[in-house]
Amino acid sequence: MDTYMELSKMSAEGNLPTLNYFNICVGKEWYRFPSSFFLPNDRWTLQFLKSEFRGQLPKYYAQSDGTSVIPDHMNNENKEEVTRYGNVTSCHFLVDLDVGESTEFEPNYSAQVDKWVLVKVIPFLDNLKTSKWVRSFYIPYIWEKNAVFGSYNLLQARKMRVQPSIP
């Protein structure tokens, strides 16, 4: 949640260009998005990028009628719906988990330094590289030596030319 709180901090401090809207994008990290309440205001929109997940992604409610109508492009079989995906070129910000691995649909955006600037970096336990015993029990010194971390990153598109808040 600290990652998304950084957006509110940047917005409140005036560290953003004057745009009518901002797109915050998530790919492989779509399921960790806490809620639209963590976006600074109604000028911010969450967009999904294609990832290895092949099910149906969430969708915004209709402006009118809200939950009283069945939205277009829905199915009851959890099948992938390609209308949910945005284009990475329209992203102003992107949330990415960097554990040093990438696939065709889940590139390591954090490593694309020509396109993205690191704004916020938070250590994130890599559950695939850390044994279940270390994940389950905290034992001083042993835990620090054996826990493996990646980084949970908030990235800003270089095309926005705003200075990052990390040193």
Disulfide bonds with the S-S distance in Angstrom:
Cys25-Cys91 2.00
